[in-house]
Amino acid sequence: METPLKRIGKQQYADKIGVTEDCLRKMLNREFFHEMKKTGYKKTQKHLTIAQIERLEELAVNIHL
């Protein structure tokens, strides 16, 4: 049985949602940073946790990717 994914690299996640890593970085580190910080997000981390991805998707629901 496969274990559920607990985290994903930023580049891999950017590819998955069809944006550049730079675009993802701007969303994480500028537009939504204060909200992402509540999930334990740090600008220097290389991977996103599932909880961080879920929160980002809630925040970005109106962004058409």
Beta strands, then each sheet from edge to edge (+ up, - down):
strand 1: 7-9
strand 2: 47-49
sheet 1: 1+ 2-
end
